Amino acid sequence: MKKLIIWDFDGVIADSEKLWIAVWFETLKKEKNLTLSEDEKFNLLVGIADREKKKNLERYFPSLQLDDDFMQKIDAGYKYQGTHFMQPIEGVEDVMKDNRFAYCIATGATKEQHTWKMTQFKWIEKYMSPADYFTADMVAHGKPAPDIFLLAAETKGYKPQDCIVIGDSLNDFAAAKAAGMQSIAFVGAEGNNTAEYRKKCENAGVSAVCATMEEVKQFLKLI
């Protein structure tokens, strides 16, 4: 039986994490007069679902309230940035051409958000179907909880030990570990390929740290 590769989307398939963080940064600044430091952006916003971003910010800034109107502005910013600037990570399709594996996506986006993102990534349907997309609103708890990875594995008929998560965030790796799955850290997105972050990925227990999709492809040949 083929092993299952569970892809994160933003920062792994699409070089988009930087776009979404920019939307949050600018919207908070404009609407709430709140400017985040680089550490705050990384710790509060990277690699998690929007509902978890919202919880993190409101917990970290006790006086901050992010209502539906604010979240609608976030969604509008996503759509503008995604429509105009979202691009695939170089070489990602070459990895998916390896037919020794089955593939699915487990993303921190909602179903609605992921649907419009995929209109610009129709080529992915050569390797998986919309039934292989798992979104944050399908589970009770977002990453770093293992819920979405476990749902993907169960739905696809795989045991956790036969799954490999390819992600870019520490929350991806924590969720994979909690699910009992192997993980690969992709650090090729903007801002991730630093010695400090690579060390954090290694400490999170990943099986490999890869700066390019060619490195991912070569590591998978060893499995």
mmCIF file of the C-alpha atoms, coordinates in Angstrom:
data_MODEL
# 
_entry.id   MODEL 
# 
loop_
_atom_site.group_PDB 
_atom_site.id 
_atom_site.type_symbol 
_atom_site.label_atom_id 
_atom_site.label_alt_id 
_atom_site.label_comp_id 
_atom_site.label_asym_id 
_atom_site.label_entity_id 
_atom_site.label_seq_id 
_atom_site.pdbx_PDB_ins_code 
_atom_site.Cartn_x 
_atom_site.Cartn_y 
_atom_site.Cartn_z 
_atom_site.occupancy 
_atom_site.B_iso_or_equiv 
_atom_site.pdbx_formal_charge 
_atom_site.auth_seq_id 
_atom_site.auth_comp_id 
_atom_site.auth_asym_id 
_atom_site.auth_atom_id 
_atom_site.pdbx_PDB_model_num 
ATOM 1   C CA . MET A 1 1   ? 0.000   0.000  0.000   1.00 0.00 ? 1   MET A CA 1 
ATOM 2   C CA . LYS A 1 2   ? 1.266   3.474  -0.848  1.00 0.00 ? 2   LYS A CA 1 
ATOM 3   C CA . LYS A 1 3   ? 2.204   5.803  1.973   1.00 0.00 ? 3   LYS A CA 1 
ATOM 4   C CA . LEU A 1 4   ? 0.101   8.955  2.324   1.00 0.00 ? 4   LEU A CA 1 
ATOM 5   C CA . ILE A 1 5   ? 1.719   12.363 2.052   1.00 0.00 ? 5   ILE A CA 1 
ATOM 6   C CA . ILE A 1 6   ? -0.312  15.027 3.848   1.00 0.00 ? 6   ILE A CA 1 
ATOM 7   C CA . TRP A 1 7   ? 0.571   18.456 2.519   1.00 0.00 ? 7   TRP A CA 1 
ATOM 8   C CA . ASP A 1 8   ? 0.119   21.706 4.329   1.00 0.00 ? 8   ASP A CA 1 
ATOM 9   C CA . PHE A 1 9   ? -0.820  24.349 1.741   1.00 0.00 ? 9   PHE A CA 1 
ATOM 10  C CA . ASP A 1 10  ? 0.372   27.831 2.693   1.00 0.00 ? 10  ASP A CA 1 
ATOM 11  C CA . GLY A 1 11  ? 4.147   28.074 2.738   1.00 0.00 ? 11  GLY A CA 1 
ATOM 12  C CA . VAL A 1 12  ? 4.548   24.575 1.295   1.00 0.00 ? 12  VAL A CA 1 
ATOM 13  C CA . ILE A 1 13  ? 2.507   24.224 -1.899  1.00 0.00 ? 13  ILE A CA 1 
ATOM 14  C CA . ALA A 1 14  ? 1.942   27.973 -2.247  1.00 0.00 ? 14  ALA A CA 1 
ATOM 15  C CA . ASP A 1 15  ? 4.414   30.670 -1.259  1.00 0.00 ? 15  ASP A CA 1 
ATOM 16  C CA . SER A 1 16  ? 1.557   32.447 0.457   1.00 0.00 ? 16  SER A CA 1 
ATOM 17  C CA . GLU A 1 17  ? 2.153   32.458 4.219   1.00 0.00 ? 17  GLU A CA 1 
ATOM 18  C CA . LYS A 1 18  ? 3.958   35.783 3.884   1.00 0.00 ? 18  LYS A CA 1 
ATOM 19  C CA . LEU A 1 19  ? 0.883   37.228 2.121   1.00 0.00 ? 19  LEU A CA 1 
ATOM 20  C CA . TRP A 1 20  ? -1.545  36.211 4.858   1.00 0.00 ? 20  TRP A CA 1 
ATOM 21  C CA . ILE A 1 21  ? 0.749   37.488 7.637   1.00 0.00 ? 21  ILE A CA 1 
ATOM 22  C CA . ALA A 1 22  ? 1.023   40.809 5.796   1.00 0.00 ? 22  ALA A CA 1 
ATOM 23  C CA . VAL A 1 23  ? -2.778  41.033 5.641   1.00 0.00 ? 23  VAL A CA 1 
ATOM 24  C CA . TRP A 1 24  ? -3.068  40.508 9.399   1.00 0.00 ? 24  TRP A CA 1 
ATOM 25  C CA . PHE A 1 25  ? -0.247  42.951 10.111  1.00 0.00 ? 25  PHE A CA 1 
ATOM 26  C CA . GLU A 1 26  ? -1.704  45.735 7.955   1.00 0.00 ? 26  GLU A CA 1 
ATOM 27  C CA . THR A 1 27  ? -5.303  45.190 9.052   1.00 0.00 ? 27  THR A CA 1 
ATOM 28  C CA . LEU A 1 28  ? -4.386  45.236 12.736  1.00 0.00 ? 28  LEU A CA 1 
ATOM 29  C CA . LYS A 1 29  ? -2.391  48.397 12.180  1.00 0.00 ? 29  LYS A CA 1 
ATOM 30  C CA . LYS A 1 30  ? -5.164  50.141 10.238  1.00 0.00 ? 30  LYS A CA 1 
ATOM 31  C CA . GLU A 1 31  ? -8.217  48.968 12.163  1.00 0.00 ? 31  GLU A CA 1 
ATOM 32  C CA . LYS A 1 32  ? -6.839  48.567 15.697  1.00 0.00 ? 32  LYS A CA 1 
ATOM 33  C CA . ASN A 1 33  ? -3.761  50.834 15.710  1.00 0.00 ? 33  ASN A CA 1 
ATOM 34  C CA . LEU A 1 34  ? -1.764  47.769 16.736  1.00 0.00 ? 34  LEU A CA 1 
ATOM 35  C CA . THR A 1 35  ? 1.705   47.067 15.334  1.00 0.00 ? 35  THR A CA 1 
ATOM 36  C CA . LEU A 1 36  ? 3.145   43.589 15.863  1.00 0.00 ? 36  LEU A CA 1 
ATOM 37  C CA . SER A 1 37  ? 6.844   42.889 16.313  1.00 0.00 ? 37  SER A CA 1 
ATOM 38  C CA . GLU A 1 38  ? 8.534   40.212 14.190  1.00 0.00 ? 38  GLU A CA 1 
ATOM 39  C CA . ASP A 1 39  ? 8.485   37.806 17.146  1.00 0.00 ? 39  ASP A CA 1 
ATOM 40  C CA . GLU A 1 40  ? 4.785   38.481 17.757  1.00 0.00 ? 40  GLU A CA 1 
ATOM 41  C CA . LYS A 1 41  ? 3.965   37.840 14.097  1.00 0.00 ? 41  LYS A CA 1 
ATOM 42  C CA . PHE A 1 42  ? 5.824   34.538 14.204  1.00 0.00 ? 42  PHE A CA 1 
ATOM 43  C CA . ASN A 1 43  ? 4.476   33.354 17.558  1.00 0.00 ? 43  ASN A CA 1 
ATOM 44  C CA . LEU A 1 44  ? 0.857   34.472 17.142  1.00 0.00 ? 44  LEU A CA 1 
ATOM 45  C CA . LEU A 1 45  ? 0.113   34.107 13.436  1.00 0.00 ? 45  LEU A CA 1 
ATOM 46  C CA . VAL A 1 46  ? 2.314   31.634 11.587  1.00 0.00 ? 46  VAL A CA 1 
ATOM 47  C CA . GLY A 1 47  ? 1.074   28.196 10.600  1.00 0.00 ? 47  GLY A CA 1 
ATOM 48  C CA . ILE A 1 48  ? -2.331  28.150 12.283  1.00 0.00 ? 48  ILE A CA 1 
ATOM 49  C CA . ALA A 1 49  ? -5.989  28.581 11.378  1.00 0.00 ? 49  ALA A CA 1 
ATOM 50  C CA . ASP A 1 50  ? -7.576  32.031 11.498  1.00 0.00 ? 50  ASP A CA 1 
ATOM 51  C CA . ARG A 1 51  ? -9.713  31.134 14.499  1.00 0.00 ? 51  ARG A CA 1 
ATOM 52  C CA . GLU A 1 52  ? -6.529  30.223 16.370  1.00 0.00 ? 52  GLU A CA 1 
ATOM 53  C CA . LYS A 1 53  ? -4.853  33.450 15.214  1.00 0.00 ? 53  LYS A CA 1 
ATOM 54  C CA . LYS A 1 54  ? -7.847  35.365 16.588  1.00 0.00 ? 54  LYS A CA 1 
ATOM 55  C CA . LYS A 1 55  ? -7.694  33.518 19.925  1.00 0.00 ? 55  LYS A CA 1 
ATOM 56  C CA . ASN A 1 56  ? -3.941  34.028 20.198  1.00 0.00 ? 56  ASN A CA 1 
ATOM 57  C CA . LEU A 1 57  ? -4.190  37.763 19.617  1.00 0.00 ? 57  LEU A CA 1 
ATOM 58  C CA . GLU A 1 58  ? -7.120  38.311 21.977  1.00 0.00 ? 58  GLU A CA 1 
ATOM 59  C CA . ARG A 1 59  ? -5.350  36.293 24.670  1.00 0.00 ? 59  ARG A CA 1 
ATOM 60  C CA . TYR A 1 60  ? -2.038  38.091 24.168  1.00 0.00 ? 60  TYR A CA 1 
ATOM 61  C CA . PHE A 1 61  ? -3.675  41.549 24.027  1.00 0.00 ? 61  PHE A CA 1 
ATOM 62  C CA . PRO A 1 62  ? -6.500  41.300 26.614  1.00 0.00 ? 62  PRO A CA 1 
ATOM 63  C CA . SER A 1 63  ? -8.184  44.546 25.504  1.00 0.00 ? 63  SER A CA 1 
ATOM 64  C CA . LEU A 1 64  ? -8.298  43.489 21.843  1.00 0.00 ? 64  LEU A CA 1 
ATOM 65  C CA . GLN A 1 65  ? -11.612 42.332 20.358  1.00 0.00 ? 65  GLN A CA 1 
ATOM 66  C CA . LEU A 1 66  ? -11.696 41.030 16.784  1.00 0.00 ? 66  LEU A CA 1 
ATOM 67  C CA . ASP A 1 67  ? -15.326 41.000 15.655  1.00 0.00 ? 67  ASP A CA 1 
ATOM 68  C CA . ASP A 1 68  ? -16.951 39.645 12.484  1.00 0.00 ? 68  ASP A CA 1 
ATOM 69  C CA . ASP A 1 69  ? -16.384 42.911 10.659  1.00 0.00 ? 69  ASP A CA 1 
ATOM 70  C CA . PHE A 1 70  ? -12.657 42.685 11.317  1.00 0.00 ? 70  PHE A CA 1 
ATOM 71  C CA . MET A 1 71  ? -12.521 39.064 10.149  1.00 0.00 ? 71  MET A CA 1 
ATOM 72  C CA . GLN A 1 72  ? -14.378 39.999 6.958   1.00 0.00 ? 72  GLN A CA 1 
ATOM 73  C CA . LYS A 1 73  ? -11.661 42.562 6.269   1.00 0.00 ? 73  LYS A CA 1 
ATOM 74  C CA . ILE A 1 74  ? -9.074  39.805 6.748   1.00 0.00 ? 74  ILE A CA 1 
ATOM 75  C CA . ASP A 1 75  ? -10.901 37.602 4.224   1.00 0.00 ? 75  ASP A CA 1 
ATOM 76  C CA . ALA A 1 76  ? -11.097 40.458 1.729   1.00 0.00 ? 76  ALA A CA 1 
ATOM 77  C CA . GLY A 1 77  ? -7.362  41.061 2.126   1.00 0.00 ? 77  GLY A CA 1 
ATOM 78  C CA . TYR A 1 78  ? -6.662  37.372 1.572   1.00 0.00 ? 78  TYR A CA 1 
ATOM 79  C CA . LYS A 1 79  ? -8.633  37.317 -1.659  1.00 0.00 ? 79  LYS A CA 1 
ATOM 80  C CA . TYR A 1 80  ? -6.907  40.408 -3.015  1.00 0.00 ? 80  TYR A CA 1 
ATOM 81  C CA . GLN A 1 81  ? -3.416  39.215 -2.134  1.00 0.00 ? 81  GLN A CA 1 
ATOM 82  C CA . GLY A 1 82  ? -4.097  35.652 -3.241  1.00 0.00 ? 82  GLY A CA 1 
ATOM 83  C CA . THR A 1 83  ? -5.611  36.666 -6.571  1.00 0.00 ? 83  THR A CA 1 
ATOM 84  C CA . HIS A 1 84  ? -2.784  39.010 -7.464  1.00 0.00 ? 84  HIS A CA 1 
ATOM 85  C CA . PHE A 1 85  ? 0.328   37.575 -5.846  1.00 0.00 ? 85  PHE A CA 1 
ATOM 86  C CA . MET A 1 86  ? -0.020  33.900 -4.826  1.00 0.00 ? 86  MET A CA 1 
ATOM 87  C CA . GLN A 1 87  ? 2.401   31.590 -6.630  1.00 0.00 ? 87  GLN A CA 1 
ATOM 88  C CA . PRO A 1 88  ? 3.284   27.903 -6.255  1.00 0.00 ? 88  PRO A CA 1 
ATOM 89  C CA . ILE A 1 89  ? 6.517   26.923 -4.555  1.00 0.00 ? 89  ILE A CA 1 
ATOM 90  C CA . GLU A 1 90  ? 9.112   26.132 -7.217  1.00 0.00 ? 90  GLU A CA 1 
ATOM 91  C CA . GLY A 1 91  ? 9.346   22.394 -7.904  1.00 0.00 ? 91  GLY A CA 1 
ATOM 92  C CA . VAL A 1 92  ? 6.324   21.335 -5.845  1.00 0.00 ? 92  VAL A CA 1 
ATOM 93  C CA . GLU A 1 93  ? 4.584   19.646 -8.782  1.00 0.00 ? 93  GLU A CA 1 
ATOM 94  C CA . ASP A 1 94  ? 7.694   17.576 -9.451  1.00 0.00 ? 94  ASP A CA 1 
ATOM 95  C CA . VAL A 1 95  ? 7.319   16.061 -5.980  1.00 0.00 ? 95  VAL A CA 1 
ATOM 96  C CA . MET A 1 96  ? 3.676   15.174 -6.630  1.00 0.00 ? 96  MET A CA 1 
ATOM 97  C CA . LYS A 1 97  ? 4.618   13.317 -9.809  1.00 0.00 ? 97  LYS A CA 1 
ATOM 98  C CA . ASP A 1 98  ? 6.042   10.504 -7.664  1.00 0.00 ? 98  ASP A CA 1 
ATOM 99  C CA . ASN A 1 99  ? 3.280   7.904  -7.972  1.00 0.00 ? 99  ASN A CA 1 
ATOM 100 C CA . ARG A 1 100 ? 4.663   5.770  -5.148  1.00 0.00 ? 100 ARG A CA 1 
ATOM 101 C CA . PHE A 1 101 ? 2.644   7.970  -2.788  1.00 0.00 ? 101 PHE A CA 1 
ATOM 102 C CA . ALA A 1 102 ? -0.964  9.040  -2.322  1.00 0.00 ? 102 ALA A CA 1 
ATOM 103 C CA . TYR A 1 103 ? -1.583  12.721 -1.595  1.00 0.00 ? 103 TYR A CA 1 
ATOM 104 C CA . CYS A 1 104 ? -3.969  14.981 0.276   1.00 0.00 ? 104 CYS A CA 1 
ATOM 105 C CA . ILE A 1 105 ? -3.970  18.505 1.715   1.00 0.00 ? 105 ILE A CA 1 
ATOM 106 C CA . ALA A 1 106 ? -4.649  19.452 5.349   1.00 0.00 ? 106 ALA A CA 1 
ATOM 107 C CA . THR A 1 107 ? -4.764  23.225 5.654   1.00 0.00 ? 107 THR A CA 1 
ATOM 108 C CA . GLY A 1 108 ? -5.464  25.810 8.315   1.00 0.00 ? 108 GLY A CA 1 
ATOM 109 C CA . ALA A 1 109 ? -7.765  27.614 5.875   1.00 0.00 ? 109 ALA A CA 1 
ATOM 110 C CA . THR A 1 110 ? -11.535 27.272 5.917   1.00 0.00 ? 110 THR A CA 1 
ATOM 111 C CA . LYS A 1 111 ? -13.300 25.381 3.127   1.00 0.00 ? 111 LYS A CA 1 
ATOM 112 C CA . GLU A 1 112 ? -14.427 28.662 1.563   1.00 0.00 ? 112 GLU A CA 1 
ATOM 113 C CA . GLN A 1 113 ? -10.910 30.097 1.635   1.00 0.00 ? 113 GLN A CA 1 
ATOM 114 C CA . HIS A 1 114 ? -9.341  26.940 0.267   1.00 0.00 ? 114 HIS A CA 1 
ATOM 115 C CA . THR A 1 115 ? -11.892 26.711 -2.549  1.00 0.00 ? 115 THR A CA 1 
ATOM 116 C CA . TRP A 1 116 ? -10.983 30.097 -4.006  1.00 0.00 ? 116 TRP A CA 1 
ATOM 117 C CA . LYS A 1 117 ? -7.277  29.439 -3.520  1.00 0.00 ? 117 LYS A CA 1 
ATOM 118 C CA . MET A 1 118 ? -7.553  26.246 -5.534  1.00 0.00 ? 118 MET A CA 1 
ATOM 119 C CA . THR A 1 119 ? -9.056  28.088 -8.516  1.00 0.00 ? 119 THR A CA 1 
ATOM 120 C CA . GLN A 1 120 ? -5.469  29.225 -9.174  1.00 0.00 ? 120 GLN A CA 1 
ATOM 121 C CA . PHE A 1 121 ? -3.970  25.782 -8.522  1.00 0.00 ? 121 PHE A CA 1 
ATOM 122 C CA . LYS A 1 122 ? -6.173  23.634 -10.747 1.00 0.00 ? 122 LYS A CA 1 
ATOM 123 C CA . TRP A 1 123 ? -3.137  21.573 -11.763 1.00 0.00 ? 123 TRP A CA 1 
ATOM 124 C CA . ILE A 1 124 ? -3.277  19.875 -8.353  1.00 0.00 ? 124 ILE A CA 1 
ATOM 125 C CA . GLU A 1 125 ? -6.343  17.950 -9.519  1.00 0.00 ? 125 GLU A CA 1 
ATOM 126 C CA . LYS A 1 126 ? -3.970  15.799 -11.574 1.00 0.00 ? 126 LYS A CA 1 
ATOM 127 C CA . TYR A 1 127 ? -2.723  14.366 -8.269  1.00 0.00 ? 127 TYR A CA 1 
ATOM 128 C CA . MET A 1 128 ? -5.692  14.580 -5.904  1.00 0.00 ? 128 MET A CA 1 
ATOM 129 C CA . SER A 1 129 ? -9.387  15.437 -5.939  1.00 0.00 ? 129 SER A CA 1 
ATOM 130 C CA . PRO A 1 130 ? -11.375 18.002 -3.911  1.00 0.00 ? 130 PRO A CA 1 
ATOM 131 C CA . ALA A 1 131 ? -12.343 15.094 -1.629  1.00 0.00 ? 131 ALA A CA 1 
ATOM 132 C CA . ASP A 1 132 ? -8.679  15.007 -0.616  1.00 0.00 ? 132 ASP A CA 1 
ATOM 133 C CA . TYR A 1 133 ? -8.731  18.558 0.802   1.00 0.00 ? 133 TYR A CA 1 
ATOM 134 C CA . PHE A 1 134 ? -9.153  18.813 4.580   1.00 0.00 ? 134 PHE A CA 1 
ATOM 135 C CA . THR A 1 135 ? -9.804  22.250 6.058   1.00 0.00 ? 135 THR A CA 1 
ATOM 136 C CA . ALA A 1 136 ? -9.722  23.755 9.540   1.00 0.00 ? 136 ALA A CA 1 
ATOM 137 C CA . ASP A 1 137 ? -13.508 24.012 9.827   1.00 0.00 ? 137 ASP A CA 1 
ATOM 138 C CA . MET A 1 138 ? -13.814 20.218 9.488   1.00 0.00 ? 138 MET A CA 1 
ATOM 139 C CA . VAL A 1 139 ? -12.306 19.629 12.957  1.00 0.00 ? 139 VAL A CA 1 
ATOM 140 C CA . ALA A 1 140 ? -12.848 20.899 16.488  1.00 0.00 ? 140 ALA A CA 1 
ATOM 141 C CA . HIS A 1 141 ? -9.268  21.913 17.137  1.00 0.00 ? 141 HIS A CA 1 
ATOM 142 C CA . GLY A 1 142 ? -6.736  23.384 14.723  1.00 0.00 ? 142 GLY A CA 1 
ATOM 143 C CA . LYS A 1 143 ? -2.992  22.759 14.610  1.00 0.00 ? 143 LYS A CA 1 
ATOM 144 C CA . PRO A 1 144 ? -0.980  22.162 16.798  1.00 0.00 ? 144 PRO A CA 1 
ATOM 145 C CA . ALA A 1 145 ? -3.733  19.701 17.770  1.00 0.00 ? 145 ALA A CA 1 
ATOM 146 C CA . PRO A 1 146 ? -3.521  16.553 15.612  1.00 0.00 ? 146 PRO A CA 1 
ATOM 147 C CA . ASP A 1 147 ? -7.220  16.532 14.653  1.00 0.00 ? 147 ASP A CA 1 
ATOM 148 C CA . ILE A 1 148 ? -6.923  17.508 10.983  1.00 0.00 ? 148 ILE A CA 1 
ATOM 149 C CA . PHE A 1 149 ? -4.087  15.077 10.253  1.00 0.00 ? 149 PHE A CA 1 
ATOM 150 C CA . LEU A 1 150 ? -5.928  12.240 11.974  1.00 0.00 ? 150 LEU A CA 1 
ATOM 151 C CA . LEU A 1 151 ? -9.097  13.070 10.030  1.00 0.00 ? 151 LEU A CA 1 
ATOM 152 C CA . ALA A 1 152 ? -7.159  13.004 6.755   1.00 0.00 ? 152 ALA A CA 1 
ATOM 153 C CA . ALA A 1 153 ? -5.573  9.653  7.569   1.00 0.00 ? 153 ALA A CA 1 
ATOM 154 C CA . GLU A 1 154 ? -8.834  8.046  8.699   1.00 0.00 ? 154 GLU A CA 1 
ATOM 155 C CA . THR A 1 155 ? -10.776 9.350  5.699   1.00 0.00 ? 155 THR A CA 1 
ATOM 156 C CA . LYS A 1 156 ? -8.113  8.122  3.293   1.00 0.00 ? 156 LYS A CA 1 
ATOM 157 C CA . GLY A 1 157 ? -7.866  4.742  5.058   1.00 0.00 ? 157 GLY A CA 1 
ATOM 158 C CA . TYR A 1 158 ? -4.341  5.085  6.444   1.00 0.00 ? 158 TYR A CA 1 
ATOM 159 C CA . LYS A 1 159 ? -2.772  4.379  9.813   1.00 0.00 ? 159 LYS A CA 1 
ATOM 160 C CA . PRO A 1 160 ? -0.836  7.339  11.261  1.00 0.00 ? 160 PRO A CA 1 
ATOM 161 C CA . GLN A 1 161 ? 2.474   5.495  10.966  1.00 0.00 ? 161 GLN A CA 1 
ATOM 162 C CA . ASP A 1 162 ? 1.940   5.269  7.198   1.00 0.00 ? 162 ASP A CA 1 
ATOM 163 C CA . CYS A 1 163 ? 1.542   9.042  6.797   1.00 0.00 ? 163 CYS A CA 1 
ATOM 164 C CA . ILE A 1 164 ? 4.146   11.732 6.127   1.00 0.00 ? 164 ILE A CA 1 
ATOM 165 C CA . VAL A 1 165 ? 3.315   15.378 6.802   1.00 0.00 ? 165 VAL A CA 1 
ATOM 166 C CA . ILE A 1 166 ? 5.075   18.042 4.736   1.00 0.00 ? 166 ILE A CA 1 
ATOM 167 C CA . GLY A 1 167 ? 4.722   21.357 6.537   1.00 0.00 ? 167 GLY A CA 1 
ATOM 168 C CA . ASP A 1 168 ? 6.515   24.614 7.194   1.00 0.00 ? 168 ASP A CA 1 
ATOM 169 C CA . SER A 1 169 ? 5.468   25.582 10.709  1.00 0.00 ? 169 SER A CA 1 
ATOM 170 C CA . LEU A 1 170 ? 6.263   24.338 14.190  1.00 0.00 ? 170 LEU A CA 1 
ATOM 171 C CA . ASN A 1 171 ? 2.517   23.831 14.639  1.00 0.00 ? 171 ASN A CA 1 
ATOM 172 C CA . ASP A 1 172 ? 2.539   21.404 11.690  1.00 0.00 ? 172 ASP A CA 1 
ATOM 173 C CA . PHE A 1 173 ? 5.320   19.393 13.293  1.00 0.00 ? 173 PHE A CA 1 
ATOM 174 C CA . ALA A 1 174 ? 3.712   19.397 16.739  1.00 0.00 ? 174 ALA A CA 1 
ATOM 175 C CA . ALA A 1 175 ? 0.429   18.208 15.218  1.00 0.00 ? 175 ALA A CA 1 
ATOM 176 C CA . ALA A 1 176 ? 2.194   15.488 13.223  1.00 0.00 ? 176 ALA A CA 1 
ATOM 177 C CA . LYS A 1 177 ? 4.045   14.272 16.308  1.00 0.00 ? 177 LYS A CA 1 
ATOM 178 C CA . ALA A 1 178 ? 0.846   14.210 18.344  1.00 0.00 ? 178 ALA A CA 1 
ATOM 179 C CA . ALA A 1 179 ? -0.812  12.208 15.553  1.00 0.00 ? 179 ALA A CA 1 
ATOM 180 C CA . GLY A 1 180 ? 2.033   9.691  15.480  1.00 0.00 ? 180 GLY A CA 1 
ATOM 181 C CA . MET A 1 181 ? 3.149   10.711 11.995  1.00 0.00 ? 181 MET A CA 1 
ATOM 182 C CA . GLN A 1 182 ? 6.500   11.371 10.390  1.00 0.00 ? 182 GLN A CA 1 
ATOM 183 C CA . SER A 1 183 ? 7.077   14.944 9.206   1.00 0.00 ? 183 SER A CA 1 
ATOM 184 C CA . ILE A 1 184 ? 9.297   16.850 6.789   1.00 0.00 ? 184 ILE A CA 1 
ATOM 185 C CA . ALA A 1 185 ? 10.084  20.517 7.412   1.00 0.00 ? 185 ALA A CA 1 
ATOM 186 C CA . PHE A 1 186 ? 10.049  22.624 4.259   1.00 0.00 ? 186 PHE A CA 1 
ATOM 187 C CA . VAL A 1 187 ? 11.907  25.864 4.947   1.00 0.00 ? 187 VAL A CA 1 
ATOM 188 C CA . GLY A 1 188 ? 12.073  27.247 1.417   1.00 0.00 ? 188 GLY A CA 1 
ATOM 189 C CA . ALA A 1 189 ? 9.360   29.874 1.859   1.00 0.00 ? 189 ALA A CA 1 
ATOM 190 C CA . GLU A 1 190 ? 10.505  33.437 2.462   1.00 0.00 ? 190 GLU A CA 1 
ATOM 191 C CA . GLY A 1 191 ? 11.978  34.016 5.904   1.00 0.00 ? 191 GLY A CA 1 
ATOM 192 C CA . ASN A 1 192 ? 12.124  30.371 6.998   1.00 0.00 ? 192 ASN A CA 1 
ATOM 193 C CA . ASN A 1 193 ? 15.537  29.229 5.768   1.00 0.00 ? 193 ASN A CA 1 
ATOM 194 C CA . THR A 1 194 ? 17.604  30.459 8.690   1.00 0.00 ? 194 THR A CA 1 
ATOM 195 C CA . ALA A 1 195 ? 19.942  28.524 10.963  1.00 0.00 ? 195 ALA A CA 1 
ATOM 196 C CA . GLU A 1 196 ? 17.758  29.408 13.964  1.00 0.00 ? 196 GLU A CA 1 
ATOM 197 C CA . TYR A 1 197 ? 14.546  28.150 12.385  1.00 0.00 ? 197 TYR A CA 1 
ATOM 198 C CA . ARG A 1 198 ? 16.151  25.006 10.974  1.00 0.00 ? 198 ARG A CA 1 
ATOM 199 C CA . LYS A 1 199 ? 17.330  24.195 14.506  1.00 0.00 ? 199 LYS A CA 1 
ATOM 200 C CA . LYS A 1 200 ? 13.809  24.690 15.861  1.00 0.00 ? 200 LYS A CA 1 
ATOM 201 C CA . CYS A 1 201 ? 12.493  22.294 13.216  1.00 0.00 ? 201 CYS A CA 1 
ATOM 202 C CA . GLU A 1 202 ? 15.112  19.707 14.125  1.00 0.00 ? 202 GLU A CA 1 
ATOM 203 C CA . ASN A 1 203 ? 14.226  20.071 17.808  1.00 0.00 ? 203 ASN A CA 1 
ATOM 204 C CA . ALA A 1 204 ? 10.577  19.502 16.900  1.00 0.00 ? 204 ALA A CA 1 
ATOM 205 C CA . GLY A 1 205 ? 11.482  15.981 15.795  1.00 0.00 ? 205 GLY A CA 1 
ATOM 206 C CA . VAL A 1 206 ? 11.119  16.216 12.021  1.00 0.00 ? 206 VAL A CA 1 
ATOM 207 C CA . SER A 1 207 ? 12.680  13.531 9.831   1.00 0.00 ? 207 SER A CA 1 
ATOM 208 C CA . ALA A 1 208 ? 14.274  16.011 7.434   1.00 0.00 ? 208 ALA A CA 1 
ATOM 209 C CA . VAL A 1 209 ? 14.687  19.751 6.926   1.00 0.00 ? 209 VAL A CA 1 
ATOM 210 C CA . CYS A 1 210 ? 14.519  20.708 3.241   1.00 0.00 ? 210 CYS A CA 1 
ATOM 211 C CA . ALA A 1 211 ? 15.173  24.118 1.700   1.00 0.00 ? 211 ALA A CA 1 
ATOM 212 C CA . THR A 1 212 ? 13.977  23.161 -1.803  1.00 0.00 ? 212 THR A CA 1 
ATOM 213 C CA . MET A 1 213 ? 11.428  20.802 -3.287  1.00 0.00 ? 213 MET A CA 1 
ATOM 214 C CA . GLU A 1 214 ? 14.292  18.973 -4.974  1.00 0.00 ? 214 GLU A CA 1 
ATOM 215 C CA . GLU A 1 215 ? 15.583  18.138 -1.491  1.00 0.00 ? 215 GLU A CA 1 
ATOM 216 C CA . VAL A 1 216 ? 12.092  16.933 -0.518  1.00 0.00 ? 216 VAL A CA 1 
ATOM 217 C CA . LYS A 1 217 ? 11.978  14.743 -3.629  1.00 0.00 ? 217 LYS A CA 1 
ATOM 218 C CA . GLN A 1 218 ? 15.390  13.248 -2.908  1.00 0.00 ? 218 GLN A CA 1 
ATOM 219 C CA . PHE A 1 219 ? 14.484  12.501 0.726   1.00 0.00 ? 219 PHE A CA 1 
ATOM 220 C CA . LEU A 1 220 ? 11.271  10.773 -0.317  1.00 0.00 ? 220 LEU A CA 1 
ATOM 221 C CA . LYS A 1 221 ? 13.282  8.471  -2.588  1.00 0.00 ? 221 LYS A CA 1 
ATOM 222 C CA . LEU A 1 222 ? 14.847  7.050  0.560   1.00 0.00 ? 222 LEU A CA 1 
ATOM 223 C CA . ILE A 1 223 ? 11.478  6.046  2.021   1.00 0.00 ? 223 ILE A CA 1 
# 
